[in-house]
Amino acid sequence: MPAAAPPSADGGAGVREAGVESPPPPAPSDEVLRGIFDAQVTSRHLDVVARELQAAGRGFYTIGSAGHESNAVVATALRPSDPALLHYRSGGFYAARAAQVPGSTPIRDVLQSLMGAADEPIAGGRHKVFGHAALSIIPQTSTIASHLPRAVGLAVALHRAHRLGVPATWPDDAVAVCSFGDASANHSTAVGAVNTALNTAYGGLPVPVLFVCEDNGMGISVPTPAGWVETAYGSRPGLTYVQADGADPAATLTAAREAAAYVREQRKPAFLHLRTVRYLGHAGSDAEISYRTPAQIAADHARDPILGTARALVAAGAATPDELVARYRELRADVDAVAAELGQVRTLSSSTEIVAPLAPRTPDAVAHAAAGLYDEARADQPATLAESINSALSAALERDRRVVLFGEDVGRKGGVYGVTRGLARRHGRARVFDTLLDEQSILGLGLGAGLAGLLPVPEIQYLAYLHNAEDQLRGEAASLSFFSTGQYRNPLVVRIAGLAYQRGFGGHFHNDNGVAVLRDIPGLVVACPSRGDDAAAMLRTCLAAAAVDGTVSAFLEPIALYHTRDLHADGDNEWLAADAGEHAPIGRARVHGSGADLTIVTFGNGVPMSLRVARRLADRDIAAQVLDLRWLAPLPVEDIVREANLTGKVLVADETRHSGGVGEGVVTALVESGYDGRIARVSSHDSFVPLGAAASHVLLGEQHIETAAVELAEKE
């Protein structure tokens, strides 16, 4: 992540406890307290009704917010234009935020979500989430703080988007708020996100993010040691820390306002530690009596945030106990009335309806947008794969001010392999910049930048480095459009240097052919060019699809082909190619040659290997054509089947592992299409890639392809 501001004069810890360092603040107004009470009670009733709906066969979700309703106070301290990324116990926050936006219907929203209603306004019945575009609440399904890198990324990107003049969804003084539990605070994702926020702020960049840790002392059944959250986060240099007891609405409001004001004014991160309780167990199926004593459970009843707000109202003379009981019952009647009105809701009824927002495709619009990113000046300049990617990125940066390029070593150095060399100097360090070494944070910055209106192109330095952060693609990037019916999107092109065959370099961290994890993510586009002209065309397509359709793409770049110039002999320069501005539609292959005896289906490093094999096969009077898949997801099934039927013999040359490799998908596509010709497959072994020459024993080689091709071609 781009680096943040130096520590404060007091050492940077910024530890402030509500009511300790400042004079007692004025008490909340009666109106504010009533609003908090209504939001808290509404949330509690919804939790109870969720279980009643499940018992009646009308509901499908029972992880509730009971005991956490003090987060309604946090919403009260913020603006409805502050983007919020909330965890699953945020019912109070949702109800309080909705009260700030006229025309909102929080009861109906949540009930429809519980019931999986297709007409529910954010996820459309796909999952129970707290989200609404009109409320600036971005839906999250995280249980392990996986949304925190995105929240930090959004906080960083807000300033950058305004600086670049990109129309932004949120004002320039917005605060990005994210909530999570005490158990999630221990997860490496949360720890990394907080570290990234502090590192970035230490480097002098704005990071207006408010971390809200709702500490109920339990991670399902595992207790959090008393005092641990404060010990872990209360004395971090550069992190302002504020804590409050959620049962005390006045103290909580003071703490939340203090933290929010600090973040808004200083543009630095703060940590609000909100002590809460948890009622009704973790979820409907959780019998907490199996791990908590009756005395422990009963002791928490005195800390009910609703009772705390009720006491404050009574103490202020704003209501009597009887009036509050009446209001409590009135709000329950409101929830019951909406539930009765909804009746048996319409649920999602087909796979087509379910997946509609997952990965929308408008190919004509994408083709038009891609054409606008073409640099005509490169038309007659044969280039390597690396040079073509560089020039395509440069053209995109020149023609679309939303494009930002970042990653470890991407800026000043120009990438480990020089692919981004000169781009930072040419386009400025606001557009091309280095980040810290943390793949989760690199992807999180990309996720946040997309929300902020930018078109992010993060780089993961090696494919092997992606695996410790892949949930940022699976659980966050690819799911956002799905769980918001397209109201929020993650336009993203992740450049990943990968695959094997690097000579004189090695080890499985730098030669990694494990792409199965990418092909398994719903909606994710996986591009893998092998030659410069395709690389430029496919990169423009990915960028255009991100801008037009919100597509998330993994752009897999074969490292061993970055600087390759020759194909058949040293000095022939036959692997150089000029960018003619052609379009490469998603899911369409490219065919080299027109041989009628055999079709070799391959990709990446397999393409030049197969072309060399095809020339040698011609000496045996075997005419072979080579089909370059180009797109590993979605596979170009139509092209595969068409070319297979032309020859009746297909050899799949798969450089990935035999188990879970790309070739499995190709063979399956042929079988499912009814192809009745011959099929053979050669692939790499199920092994990590060893050092040096030993790699040749486990990786697919030209000899393997040639031997299999001859055997297949000669079969009758």
N, C-alpha and C positions, 0 to 999 in steps of 0.2 A: 504494500500500500504506500502511496506517496507519504513521505514522512511528516510532526506536530509541535506545539509551542513549548518553550522551555518551562521548567518547573516554576511554581509560584514562589513568592518570597518566603513563605512559611515552610518551604521544603516540598511543596507540591501535593502533600497528602490531602489537604482540603477537607479534613474530617470535621463535620459539623453535625451536632446532634440537636434535633428539634427542641427549642426552648432552653438551650444551655448557653450558647454563645451569644445570643441576641436577647434583647428585652422581650417579655411576653408579647406576642403579636395580638392585634385586635381579634376578637372572636368572630367566626364566620357569621354572616348575616342570616337572619331567619329564613330568607328566601333560598339562600344557598344550601342551608341545612335541609330544608324541605326537599329541594331537588335531589340532594344526595340520598336522603331517606327513600324517596320514591324509586330512584334507580336501583338502590340496594334491594329493596323489597321486591321489586319487579323481577330482578334476577333470581332471587331466592324462590319465588313462586314458579318461575320457569324451570328451575332445577327439580322441584317437586313434581310438577306436571310432566316433566320428561320421563320420570319413572312411571307415572300413571299411564302415559301414552304407550310406553313399552309394554306394560302389563296388559294393556288392551289390544296389543298388536298393531298400534298406530305409530309407534316411535321406534327409533333405531340407535339412540345415542344417550348415554347417561353420565358421561364425565362432566361434572357440574362445577359451578363457581362458588358453591356454598362455603362461607367462611372467608372467601377472598373478596367480598363485595367492597372492601375498602378501596379497590382499584377504581371505583366510581369517583372517589375523591381525586385521584390522579387525573382522570378525564376532565374534571371540573377545573383543575389547575392549568390545563392546556387549552389550546385553541382547536376548533374543529378543522382547521386547515393544517394542523400538524400531522404528518403521516404517521400512522400507528401500525406496528406489526406485533400482534398480540398472541399470547398462548391461549390454551383452551379453557382457562379459568377466568375469562375476562368478561363475564356477563354484566357485571356492574359497570365496567368501563363502557361497554357497548351501549347500555341503556342511558348512561349519563351523556355520552357523546351524541347519541341520537336526540336527546332533549335540547341540545345546542343547535340542531339543524331543523328548522320548521318543515313539517310535512313528513317527518320520519315515522316509521311504524315498527319500533323495535320488537314488540311482542309478536306481531305477525311474522317478522323476519325470522326470529329465533324458533318459533313453533314450526314454521315451514321447514327450517333447516333440520330440526329434530325429526321431522316426519319424512324427510327425503323428498320434499315436494319439488316437482319439476319447475314450478313457478317461483321458487324461492329466489330472492333478488341477487344473490352473489354466486353461489356455486351451482344453482339450478338443480339441487337434489343429489349432487355427486358426493358431497361429504358435509358433515356438520362443521362449519367454520364460523368465526366471527369476521365478517368483512362487509364492506359496502363502499362503493366508489364515492357516493355523495357524502359519506362520513370520513373520507380519507383513511379508511381502515383497509389495509391490504391483507387479504385472507392468508392465514398460515395454518398448516396442519402439524407443525413441529411439536415433538415431545422432548427433544433433546437439544433445544436451543439452536437448531440448524438455521433459523431465520436471523440470528444475530450478525453473521457476516454480511448479509444483505442489508440489514439496518445500518451498519457502519458504512457500507458502500454507498447507501443512499445519502447518508449525512455528508459524506465527502463529496458526492457528485452534485448535490444541490448547489454548492458554491461554484463548482466547475461549469455546470450548465448555464448558470446566470453569467458567468465570466465570458463564456463563449457565445453568448447571445442566443442560446437555444431556448425556444419557448418552454417554460417549465410549468408543471402541474401545481407546484406549491410555491408560496412566496419565498423571497430570499432570506427572510429571518425565521423560516420554519425550523421546528425541532423534530427530529426523527425519534420516536419513542418505541422501545421494544420491551416486552415483558416476558418473564421466564421464572421458573421455580428455583428453590434452593438446591434441589438435586441436580437440575440442569446446569447450575452454576459451576458444577465440578467437571462438566464435560469439556473435552478438549476444544470443541467448537466454540463454546462460550469463552473459555480462557483465551483462545486465540483471537476472538473478536475483540475482547476488551484490550488485549495487548496491541492489536492493530490500531485501535482507536487512539491509544496513548502514544504509540510510536508515531503515528501520523500527526497528532497534535503537537508532539514534541518537536517535530520538524517544521512547525509554524503554519500548518495548513488548518483551515476550519474543519472541525468535526462535531457538528451540533447533534450529538446523540445522547439520549437519556435512557440509561439502562435501569429497568425496574425489576428488582428481584423480589418476588412475593414469597416470603419465607414462612412456610407452614410447618417446617421441621420434619417433613416426611418426604421420602421418595418412594411412592407407593407404600411399601411396608418397611423400608429401611430408614431409620432416623438419621437426621443430620446432626452432628455433634453441636451442642449448644455453643454459640459464639463463633462458629466456624466461618460463616459468611462475612462477619465483620472482620475477623482475623485475616481472611483471604483478600478482602477488597477494601477494608476501611483505612488502610495505610499505604495505598499505592501512589507513588509519586505521579502527579499530574492528573489524578482522578479525584474529583470532588465527591465526597461521600456524605450522604445525608440519610438518617434513619428515623423511623417513626413506628409507633404501635398502631396498627390498623384499627384497633378498637376505639381509638381516640380520634374522632374526625377533625377536631381543631388542630391537633398536633400534626396529623397526616396532611391536612391541607396546607399548613405552614411549610412542612418539609417539601411537599410536592411543588408548591409555588417557588420556594427558594431554589430547588434543583432546576426547575424549568426556566426560571429567570436567569440563572447562571449560564445554562447552556445557550439560551437565546441571545444573551448579551455578549458573552465571552466567546461563543462558538467553539466551546470545548466540551468534552464528555463529562457526564456526571453519573453517579451511581446512587439510586434511591433504594434503600433497603427497607422494605415494608414487611413488618412482622404480621403474619396472618395466622389463621387456623384453617383446618379442613374438616368440613362436615360431610356426612353421607358416604364416607370412604372415598377411595380413589375413583371408583365408578360403581355402576349398579351391581356388578358381579363381585365386588370386593367386600368381603366380610372382615372389617378391621378388628372385630373382637378377637380374631385369631392371632393378632400381634399387638394389640393395645388393651390395657386393662380398662374395666368400666370406670375406675377412678380417673384415669388419664383422659378418657373421652369426656367425662362429666366436667372435668376441670376446664376444658376448652369452652364450655358453654358460657362461662362468664366473660369470655373474650369475643363474643359475637359482635361483629361490626355494626349490625343493625341495631342491637341493643345500645351500643355506644352512641350511635347517632340519635336514637330515641332519648337517651339520657340527656344529651346535649340540648335537644329541642325542649325538653321539659325544664331543664335548668335555666334556659334562656327565657322561659315563659312563653315560648312560641307555640306550645301545644300541651295538652293534658295527656296523661296515659290513655284515657278512654278515646280521645280523638285519634291518637296514633293507632290504637287497636282497630278503630273503625276504618282508618285509612288503609291499614294492612289488609283488612277484609275486602275493602273496595277494590284494591289493586288485584287481589286474587280473583275477584269477580270479573275484572277486566280480562285477565288471562283466560279464565274459563270461557268467557263469551267469545273470544277470538278462536279458541280451540273448537268450540261448538260450531262456530260459523264456518271454519275450514272444513269440518267433517272429514270425509275420506278424500285426501288430496290426490291429485294426479301425480304419479311417479314416472320416472324415466322408463320408457317402454320399448326401446330398441337399442341395439349397439350403435346404430347410426346416430341416434339422438345423443347418446352418451359421449361418443368421441368427437362430436362436432366441433367443440372449442379447443380440442387438444392440439391440432396442428393444421389450421386452415391453410389452404393453398389457392392462390390466385395467380396462376402461371403467366398469364398475359401481362398483368400489372407488374409482376416481378421482372419479366423480360424487358419491359419498357424502362423500369428503374435501373436495371443492370446496364442497359445501353448508355445511360447517362453517366456511368462511372468509368467508361472506356477512355483510355488515353491514346488518341490517334497518333501521337508522336512516336509511339513505340511500334507502330504497325509493321515496319520493315526491319526490325532489329531482332534477329535470332537471339534467344536468351536461355539461360539455364532455368531450372525450377526455382532456385532461390532468387535469381534476378527478376523473374517474372512475378513472383509474389511481392517482392519489394516495390516494383513499379506499379502493380495493381493497388497495393496499399497506399502508395503515394498519390495515385490518381483519386482514390476514394477520399483521402484526407483533403485533397485540393477541392473536390467537387461537393462534398457534404460536410458541413461544419459540425455535424453531430458525431462524426466518427472520432473515437479516441482509441489509442493503441497503447497497451501497457503490459508489464510483466517484469519478472526479474531479468536484469541485464538488457532489456529491450531498448532503453533510451540511449544513454551515452555510449555504451559499448556497441550497440547495434545488433545484439543477439549473440549467442554463443557461436552460431554459424554465419554471422554477418547478414542474416536475412533482412533485418530492419536497419541496417547501416545507413546513416545519413538522414533518416526520416525525422529524428528529433531536431536536428539542425535545420532541416528544410521547413518543417511545419510547426516548430515551437514545442517547448516542454510542457505546455498546457495540453497538448494533443498527443504527444508521445513521451511516455515517462516510465521510470523505473519504480518498482514496488519492493516491499520487503519479501523475504523468502518464506512464504506461507501460501500454499496453493488454495486453501480454503478462503483466505482473505482476498487473493487475486480474483477468484471467481465471485466472491461476495461483492467486491467492488464492481464487477461487471453486472451483477444482478441489480445492484443499487443504481448504477449509472443508467441502465435501461429504463428503470422506473422514473428516473429524473429527466428523461427525454433525450438522452444521448444514444449513440450507436456504438456500443463497446466491443472492442476486439482484444480480449485478454490473451496472453500467451502462457501456456504451460510448457516449461522448458523441455521436459521429456515425458513421454507417455507413462512411464513407470511412476512419475511423480503425481500423476492425476489420481492414482488409486486411493490416496489418503484424503482426497477431497471430492470424490465422485458423487457423494450425496448432494453436493451443491448443484449438480446437474440433474440428478435423478429426483431428489425430494423437493428441490426448490425451483430451479429454472424450468424444467419441463412440465411441472405441475401447476404453475401459476395461472396460465390461461385456462387450464382445465377446471381449476377450482374457483375461477372468477368469471366463467363463461366469456372469456375474452375481454373483460373490462380492464384487467391488468395484464400486461404482457412482459416478456423478457427478451426483447430483441438482442441477440447475442451471437457472436461468431468467435468460438474459442479455438485459437490456433494451437495445435499440439504437434510438436516434433516427435516422431516415433518410428516404429518398425525397426528392422534389424539391418544387417549387412554392412555396418560400418567397419572399415578395414583399419587395423592398427589401433582400434579403440574397442572397449568392450565392457563386458559385464552386463547382467540383466537390467541394470538401472539405465543403461544407455542404449541397449538393444532390446526392446520390448515389443512383442507381437501380440499382446493380449488385448484385443479390441472387443471381446465379447461383451464386456460391461457396457460399452457404448451402444452396441446394437440392441441391447435389451431395454433401453430407456424409451418408453412410449413417446412418439412424436419427435424425438431427436433426429436431426439430419446428420449423417456422417459422410463427409466428403473425403476422398483420398485421390488426389491427382498424382500422376506419375511423370508428366512432361510439362514444360513451361506454359505452352499455350492453353492446355486444359486447366492448369493451376490458376491462371489469370481469369479465365472465363468462369470457373467454378467459384472462385473467391468473390467475384462480382455478383454472382447469383446468390451466394450465401448472404452477402451484405444487403442486397436488394430484398431478399426474402425476410430478413430481419426487420428492415425498415417498413415493408409493406404488410407482412403477415405476422410479425412478431416471432418469427421462426428462431429456434435455438439450434445452432449448428456446431458440430465439432469438425474442424478442418484439420484433418490428419495429414501431416507433411512427411513423406519418407526421407529421413535424414540422409541416407546413403545416396539419394538421387539429387540432393540439393545442388551440387556443383558438377554433376555429370554432364559431359559435353559429347562424348563419343558413344556409339552404339555397337558397331561391329568391329571396328579396328581403331587403334590409337590415331587420333588426329582426324577422324572422319567427320567430326562435329555433327553427326546425324541425330544426336539427342537434343540439340538446340532447336528451338521453335520460336517463331515470331507470333506475337499476339495479334490476331486479325480481328479481334473484337467480336468473335462469335459467341453466341449464347450457349450455355450448358444447362439445360433444364434439369431440375432436381429429379433424380430417378431415371435418367436416360444414359445409356452406355455409349461407348465409342468403339467402332469396329476398324481394325487395321487389316488391310488386305481383303482378298475375295476368294480365298481357297475354298474349294467345294468338297474336300475330302474330310476335313476335321475342323472343329471349332474349339479353340483353347480359350477358356473363360478365366480371367485373372484380374489382378489389380496391383497398384503400387509397384514394388520392385519386381513383381512377377511379369509386368508388361515388357520391359526391355529384355528380360530373360527369355520370355516366350517368343518375342520377335526374333531373337537370335536363333532360337530353336527352330522356328518356322523357316528361316533361310536354309538351315541344314536339312530340314525335312524335304525341302524342294529338291535338294540333290538326290533324294531317294524317290523322287516323283510322287511325293505326298504334298498336296496343296492344302495348306492350313491357313485359317484366318484367326486373328487374335481379337477377342472381345474384352476391352478394358471396362470393367464395371463402373469405375469412377465413383459411384455412389454406393456405399456399403449399407446405408439405411436412408431411405427405403431402397431396396435392391431394384435394379432395372429389369423386373421380371419379364415384361413384354419383349424387351430386346433380347434377353437370354433365350426365351422360348423360340422367338423368330429365327435367330441365328442357329440355334440347335437343330431346328427342323430343316434348315437349308442343307446341312451336311449329314445329319443323322448320327453323328458321332461327336461327343462332347468330352473334353478333358478339362477338369477343373484344377487349375494350378494355384494352390492356396498357400501363401507364405505364412499364414497364421497357424496356430496349433491345431492338431487334428481334432481334438475335442473342443467343441465350442467355437471352432473357426468359421470364417466367412463361408467356406466351401459347403458347410452343412446347409446353410440357407439356400445356396445355389442349387444343390442337388434336390433339396426338398421342393423348391419352386418348380423344377423340371418334372418331378414325379407328380406333384399336385396338378400340374397343367395337362397331364395325360401324355406327355412326351414318351414315345415308345422306342426311341433309338438307344444307342449304347452310351453309357456314362462311365467315366473313370475319374478318380480324384487322387492327386498327390498333394501332400501338405508337409508342414514342419512337424516335428515330434512334439509330444506333450512334455516339454522341458523348458526350463529357464535357459537363456542363452549364455553359454560360457565365454571365457576370454579367448581372444586370438583365433588361431586356425581351428581350434576345437569346435567352434561354432558351426563349421561346415558339416559336422556329423549330425546335427539336430535341425538345421535349417533346410528348407526346400532349396534345391540347386538345379541348375540347368540340366544336368545329366539325368536327374529324376524326371524332369519334364519330358526330355527327349525320349528316354526309355519307355515311359508310359505312353507317349504319343505314338511311337512306332508300333508298339504292341496293340494299341487300340485301332490304329489305322489299318493294320494288316488283318484284323479280325473280320470275318465275313458275317 
